[in-house]
Amino acid sequence: MHDVTNAADDAELLALRALGWLIGEPARAERFLALTGLDVATLRARAGDPVILRAVIDHIAAHEPDLVACATALAIDPPALVRARDVLESSCGPC
């Protein structure tokens, strides 16, 4: 059980880092907000919510140039973001 908790914590941390990257890219952030219907206040209030974190990774992973750019900025391999999304999904079910 401890390993599952660590994996979920690591996935959340990586997703939060990806969110930070996304917000730091104004055009990408605007697109994310427009496509999700979220506003800045809601995003800020729910930043730690696994549903939001999964949406962030889904959004980034859906466009390979964004996935590669984010992974490069975070100094990780692109598949690590996808794995983090899978861990978030398994740790909270269908959220």
N, C-alpha and C positions, 0 to 999 in steps of 0.2 A: 504494500500500500504506500509505503514511503516513496518508492521510486515513481509511482504514478503521480503523487503529489508534487514531487520535484519536477517531473516532466511538465505538468500543468503550469506550475509556477514559472518554469523556464519559457514555456510557450507564451504565457501572458506577458512576461517581460519582453520577449522578442516582438510580440505584437504591439506593445506599447512603444517600443523603439521604432517600429515601422510606422505607427501613427505619428510619432514625432517627425519622422522623415517626411511623411505625406503632408503634414501641416506646414512644414518648412518649404514646401514647393507650392507656391500660391496657385498656379494654374491647375496642378494636380489636385490640390485641396478643394478648389472651387468645383472641379468636375466631380469629385467624390461626394461633396455636399449636394450638388444638383442631382446626381443619380440616386442617392439614398434618400433624399428628402429631409435629411437632417439639417439643423441649423447649428451655428457655432456654439450657442449656449447648451443645446442638448448634447452635442458631441463632448463638450467639456464636462458636463455633469455625468455622462455615462461612459467616460473614457475607459474605465476599468471593467465594464460590462463585457462578459465573454461574447455576447451577440455582436456588439459593436466591434470588438477586436477581430472576430471572425470576418465581419463585413469588410474591415480594413484590409485584411490579408486577401480575401476574395477579390476585392477591387484591384489591388496591386498585382495579384497573380493573373488576373484576366487579361492583362496587357503586358506582353513579354518585355518590352523596353522599360516599363515601370518596374517590373520584377527584377530585372537585371540592375537597373539604376539603384533601387532600394537596397538590394543585396550588396552591391558594391559600396554604397555609402555606409552600410552597417558592418562591412567587412565579414560577410558570411556568404555561403553558397546559396544560390537561389532556391534549391530544393529545401533548404532549412526553413524558409518561410512557409512553404506548402506543408511541411511536416508539422510546423507549429499550429497551423490551421487545423490539421487533422487531430492533433492532441487536444486542442480547445474543443473541437466537436465531440470527441470521445469523453472528455472530462465533464461536459455538462449536458450530454445527450442532444436532443433536438432543440435545446434552448428555445 
